[in-house]
Structures are given as C-alpha cells and as structure tokens.
Amino acid sequence: MPSDHVDVLIIGAGLSGIGAACHLRRDCPDKTYAVLEARDAIGGTWDLFRYPGIRSDSDMFTLGYSFRPWTDATAIADGAAIREYVRDTAREYDVQRHIRFSHRVTRAEWDSGTARWTVHAERTDTAETVVLTCSFLFACTGYYRYDEGYTPTLPGVDAYAGRLVHPQHWPDDLDHTGQRVVVIGSGATAVTLVPALAQRAAHVTMLQRSPTYVIALPSRDRLAGALRRRLPANAAYSVVRWKNVLLSTVNFQLSRRAPALVKRLLRRGAKRQLPVGYDVDRHFSPRYDPWDQRLCVVPDGDLFTAVRQGRASVVTDTIDAFTAHGVRLASGDELSADIVVTATGLNLLALGGLTLRVDGVDVDLPETVAYKGMMLSGVPNFALTLGYTNASWTLKADLVAGYVCRLLRHLDRTGQQVVTPLPPPDARRVPLIDLRSGYVLRSVDALPRQGERAPWRLYQNYARDVLLMRHGRLTDEGVRFTRRTRQGRSTDRAEV
Ligand SMILES: Cc1cc2nc3c(=O)[nH]c(=O)nc-3n(C[C@H](O)[C@H](O)[C@H](O)COP(=O)(O)OP(=O)(O)OC[C@H]3O[C@@H](n4cnc5c(N)ncnc54)[C@H](O)[C@@H]3O)c2cc1C
C-alpha cells in the first residue's frame, strides 16, 4: 500500500496512543491519522499484564486523561478497569476505526525533499510488509519489551521441579490455591502480587535482595467521593486531579530536599502497619533515598495486612541456588515453593524497537538529545511519549500530545511543513530517565539523553511542564521550523 498517506501516524494503541489520537481529534480535526498497533488489542500495558491483582500504583485521577474524567471514587483501579477506561475513551472519540492492529512498525525513513516519513510495518498475523507514508510520526510505544520480561540469572534453576512464572506472561491455567508461592522481587509488581496471591495460597514469601520503600495509601479518594455529589464530573475530576498533583509534587520535592526526614516518615508508616517487634529496618528500610527509585504504593496497606495475618512474609536474602523443591538462600535457609514468580522487572526498549533514518543516515538514539522530553535532535517531524517516573504517566502523555497538536497548527498557520529540534550548544548530557532502578540502569545507555537545561531538559515537575508545554513559546533556540524543498532537503530558513 505505498499510496497510503496520513498526516499523522501514531505507533501504539496503549494509554498514550489512544490519548494522542483523541487529542488530534479534538485539537486538529482536519488532520488525517492512523494508529499502527503490533498487538490485536487496545490498552498496551493494561491489556498485556494479567497477573493476579494487577492494578495501578498511581491514582486514577492523574493516570486518567485530562479530557475524560475518571468518575469512580476508587483511586487505585485494577487492570481490567483501566483497560475498559482506555477502550471506552477510544470508542467515545471514534478512534477505533483508525487503528490497524497486528502491525509492528520496524523502521521509518524521513525524506526532507518530500517532508515525509516512509514507515515500514510487519503484519504479525500474515507476515506481510506494509508501507505507509506520513507527515508526522508519533511514537507511543511505551518503554519496555513486550515479548520478554527481565529475568536475572537464577543459579541452578534447571533443578527446580515446581512452576516458574514471570508476571509479564502469566499462564491462564495457573491455579495457586493452597500452593506455597515464592515471589522474587521487591518492586511494584511484587508488592501487588503478594497480597493478591496470599488470598488463596497456602503461604506467599516475598524474597527480596534489598528492600524498597512501601507506602500505604487509601484505595478510595474521600474528596472525590464528596465532590462527585456536589459538582459536575469534569469539575470534580479537575479538583481531585490537581490535589493529587500537588500532593505528589510535594512528596517528591520533599524527598529530594529532606531525604532523611522522608525516610523516617516512611519507616514510621511501615512500622505502624507491621506486627510488634517486626524487623522493619531489615525488610522495609532501603539503603537508597526515597525517589531514587519509584516508591511502591500498597492500597489500604494490603501487603502489610497479609504480613500481619501471617499469610505472607518477607525475606531479605540472596539466592544461593534453586533446589528441586524451592530456593536455598545465602544464609543457609531454604524456602519451599510449589510456584516461584520472578517479579524481577522489565527490559527497557526505546521506540518499540523501531529504527529511524533521516535522509539516508541511521539515527543513533544515544547520540540524540531530547527536546522538551518529547522530540529528538536532528529528527524532523517526530515525537515520542515517555511518561513521568515520579508521577502518573498520563500527565506527561497528555502534555506531549497537546504540544504535538500545537506544533501541527503552528506549521499550518505559518505555511511551513518541517519542525526539527537542534542539539544544545554545549556537550553536557544527563540521562533521560532520572531513576536508579535496576531496569533503568541496565538500559539507560541505549536511550536518548537530555541536555542540562531547558528546553533540552524536563524537570519531572507537572506544574512547570504545563506552563512550558501548554502555554510556552513554540519557537525557541532548540528548534527550527522550515519549508519543504523539491531539491531533497528542507531549507534552513528558520521561523522564529
Ligand atoms: C505492570 C505495570 C504497572 C504500571 N503501573 C503504572 C501506574 O500505576 N501509573 C503509571 O503512571 N504508570 C504505570 N506503569 C507504566 C505504564 O506503562 C503506563 O502507565 C502506561 O500504560 C504507558 O502507556 P503507553 O501507551 O505509553 O505504553 P504501553 O502501555 O506500553 O503501550 C504501548 C503500545 O505500543 C505498542 N507498540 C510498541 N512497539 C510497537 C511497534 N514497534 N509497532 C507497533 N506497535 C507497537 C504495544 O503493543 C502497546 O500496545 C505501569 C507499567 C507496568 C508494566
């Protein structure tokens, strides 16, 4: 289909891709667009992950879209509810008929002469190759590999006779009723799985090498419940959203400025929920500062409840080797397990694995510098969505999609076709993702970088980004707007 051309091609039909399509529909109704999705379903993360208890760990008033209220008082929603919310949004905005499922985008080539991307996709159902062109390419591909979760080397695992499961590929037929389960890991997935499995398992042990900060928050938002009865849905949503943005910003800033105080508060919160005499320092007091890695939220303290009731326990130790019946630890203790779950994380993947070429030259991602956290230096008419790490993903996804619409309207208004970010004048670079979690450290070198100052740097601060992205200037030192040329390159006539 070489003649297939759209103004905007969105890659990915997850939370971000559906949101991007809705923004286009609202802000640029004249633009044609398509969404290419590798899988056969809408929802991305919220469709892929099916482990017991799967839920958000940030509140739905900020994980929901700015333009479509989350109307339930449940702040922490389960995976199915989030999936439905994304699907309903797609239906409401008539996005569905623009999605081409089972299309995995493999490469995209930009030609400055025509000011177009030529995009190659493989059909995952028929193995056909499909070629489309577009004027603007918008990658909403998430940040990790879908085909394989991360599993570290597990010494002697072949000797283990029980079931070994990764949460990213939860088997439909796995029944954990009455079973002894060991969950390896201490991140968001592990703290979600442990209380959920503990409802039916004989016992669940969370085996962690080192602790994570765990904070109990109410699963329902009292303010949301009260406002819903008094205000229209949009107004109530907006108030609760900003309240939560404010709380998470204060939490993050306080953690950065007074880490010792926040550490003490988190320790005290955990201690209050655990049995008297429990070794809080060993199991719930990490060595790193709060927000060097993501904080784990447990709704209504469900993890602590399971520990208190003896249905679950936490062991902080390292694995010496697997045995036929479980795991032997460095301390010499042995954990018997019918099921071992490796909640050991994700494999980061930039741009869903697609490669970019600009005028015949391959784009080397680590050599590029992110502009406003959403475009790449030297790559024209291209944006990507990477959500916040210290707040809900969607807050940033909404800002990025809104900004793309602003850019498209600006190009039309000024009779130009091409917008290209420039690299910062100095050579200093910082990582694009400012977290010290294992999954980030393993892959950060393969990702684009940021500069040290705006507009090449985002500060993980939503209020600041609202000013920059919704109300800030489109034209600045970090970007060049040009016209298409017939000769094969865009002109250097900058519109500033
Ligand atoms: C278990 C889990 C829990 C999480 N909980 C939270 C939370 O509580 N709060 C929060 O803010 N964030 C959370 N996150 C982060 C989460 O990924 C985001 O909330 C959000 O779902 C990301 O949406 P997305 O659309 O950008 O990416 P994804 O959900 O990853 O969707 C990307 C889509 O793009 C498609 N795709 C990828 N590559 C290609 C390609 N080459 N061609 C075609 N299609 C492609 C994929 O198939 C997928 O459908 C969580 C992540 C995980 C894994």
The ligand as an SDF file (V2000), in Angstrom:
LIG
                    3D

 53 58  0  0  0  0  0  0  0  0999 V2000
    2.7560   -3.6060   35.4650 C   0  0  0  0  0  0  0  0  0  0  0  0
    2.8300   -2.1360   35.2270 C   0  0  0  0  0  0  0  0  0  0  0  0
    2.1330   -1.2620   36.0480 C   0  0  0  0  0  0  0  0  0  0  0  0
    2.2000    0.1000   35.8140 C   0  0  0  0  0  0  0  0  0  0  0  0
    1.5210    0.9510   36.6360 N   0  0  0  0  0  0  0  0  0  0  0  0
    1.5860    2.2740   36.4260 C   0  0  0  0  0  0  0  0  0  0  0  0
    0.8780    3.1910   37.2520 C   0  0  0  0  0  0  0  0  0  0  0  0
    0.2050    2.8330   38.1920 O   0  0  0  0  0  0  0  0  0  0  0  0
    0.9910    4.5060   36.9920 N   0  0  0  0  0  0  0  0  0  0  0  0
    1.7450    4.9670   35.9600 C   0  0  0  0  0  0  0  0  0  0  0  0
    1.7950    6.1720   35.7640 O   0  0  0  0  0  0  0  0  0  0  0  0
    2.3960    4.1200   35.1500 N   0  0  0  0  0  0  0  0  0  0  0  0
    2.3480    2.8040   35.3570 C   0  0  0  0  0  0  0  0  0  0  0  0
    3.0270    1.9590   34.5250 N   0  0  0  0  0  0  0  0  0  0  0  0
    3.7020    2.4900   33.3630 C   0  0  0  0  0  0  0  0  0  0  0  0
    2.7390    2.2160   32.1760 C   0  0  0  0  0  0  0  0  0  0  0  0
    3.3850    1.5790   31.2010 O   0  0  0  0  0  0  0  0  0  0  0  0
    1.9840    3.4760   31.7940 C   0  0  0  0  0  0  0  0  0  0  0  0
    1.0360    3.7540   32.7970 O   0  0  0  0  0  0  0  0  0  0  0  0
    1.1820    3.4010   30.5020 C   0  0  0  0  0  0  0  0  0  0  0  0
    0.3880    2.2540   30.4360 O   0  0  0  0  0  0  0  0  0  0  0  0
    2.0650    3.5010   29.3080 C   0  0  0  0  0  0  0  0  0  0  0  0
    1.2150    3.6360   28.2100 O   0  0  0  0  0  0  0  0  0  0  0  0
    1.7930    3.7020   26.7490 P   0  0  0  0  0  0  0  0  0  0  0  0
    0.6510    3.6860   25.8340 O   0  0  0  0  0  0  0  0  0  0  0  0
    2.7470    4.8370   26.6410 O   0  0  0  0  0  0  0  0  0  0  0  0
    2.6750    2.3970   26.6130 O   0  0  0  0  0  0  0  0  0  0  0  0
    2.1930    0.8870   26.6350 P   0  0  0  0  0  0  0  0  0  0  0  0
    1.1190    0.6460   27.5850 O   0  0  0  0  0  0  0  0  0  0  0  0
    3.4410    0.0770   26.7760 O   0  0  0  0  0  0  0  0  0  0  0  0
    1.5860    0.6860   25.1790 O   0  0  0  0  0  0  0  0  0  0  0  0
    2.4210    0.7330   24.0420 C   0  0  0  0  0  0  0  0  0  0  0  0
    1.6880    0.1140   22.8830 C   0  0  0  0  0  0  0  0  0  0  0  0
    2.5090    0.2730   21.7230 O   0  0  0  0  0  0  0  0  0  0  0  0
    2.5690   -0.9430   21.0260 C   0  0  0  0  0  0  0  0  0  0  0  0
    3.8570   -0.9970   20.3300 N   0  0  0  0  0  0  0  0  0  0  0  0
    5.0950   -0.9810   20.8860 C   0  0  0  0  0  0  0  0  0  0  0  0
    6.0340   -1.0380   19.9140 N   0  0  0  0  0  0  0  0  0  0  0  0
    5.3730   -1.0890   18.7370 C   0  0  0  0  0  0  0  0  0  0  0  0
    5.8010   -1.1600   17.3760 C   0  0  0  0  0  0  0  0  0  0  0  0
    7.1090   -1.1880   17.0330 N   0  0  0  0  0  0  0  0  0  0  0  0
    4.8470   -1.1840   16.4160 N   0  0  0  0  0  0  0  0  0  0  0  0
    3.5210   -1.1450   16.7270 C   0  0  0  0  0  0  0  0  0  0  0  0
    3.0740   -1.0940   17.9990 N   0  0  0  0  0  0  0  0  0  0  0  0
    3.9920   -1.0570   18.9840 C   0  0  0  0  0  0  0  0  0  0  0  0
    2.4470   -2.0210   22.0930 C   0  0  0  0  0  0  0  0  0  0  0  0
    1.9990   -3.2330   21.5450 O   0  0  0  0  0  0  0  0  0  0  0  0
    1.4450   -1.3650   23.0520 C   0  0  0  0  0  0  0  0  0  0  0  0
    0.1230   -1.6710   22.7210 O   0  0  0  0  0  0  0  0  0  0  0  0
    2.9780    0.5900   34.7380 C   0  0  0  0  0  0  0  0  0  0  0  0
    3.6880   -0.2970   33.9310 C   0  0  0  0  0  0  0  0  0  0  0  0
    3.6330   -1.6450   34.1760 C   0  0  0  0  0  0  0  0  0  0  0  0
    4.4160   -2.5650   33.2800 C   0  0  0  0  0  0  0  0  0  0  0  0
  1  2  1  0
  2  3  1  0
  2 52  2  0
  3  4  2  0
  4  5  1  0
  4 50  1  0
  5  6  2  0
  6  7  1  0
  6 13  1  0
  7  8  2  0
  7  9  1  0
  9 10  1  0
 10 11  2  0
 10 12  1  0
 12 13  2  0
 13 14  1  0
 14 15  1  0
 14 50  1  0
 15 16  1  0
 16 17  1  0
 16 18  1  0
 18 19  1  0
 18 20  1  0
 20 21  1  0
 20 22  1  0
 22 23  1  0
 23 24  1  0
 24 25  2  0
 24 26  1  0
 24 27  1  0
 27 28  1  0
 28 29  2  0
 28 30  1  0
 28 31  1  0
 31 32  1  0
 32 33  1  0
 33 34  1  0
 33 48  1  0
 34 35  1  0
 35 36  1  0
 35 46  1  0
 36 37  1  0
 36 45  1  0
 37 38  2  0
 38 39  1  0
 39 40  1  0
 39 45  2  0
 40 41  1  0
 40 42  2  0
 42 43  1  0
 43 44  2  0
 44 45  1  0
 46 47  1  0
 46 48  1  0
 48 49  1  0
 50 51  2  0
 51 52  1  0
 52 53  1  0
M  END
$$$$
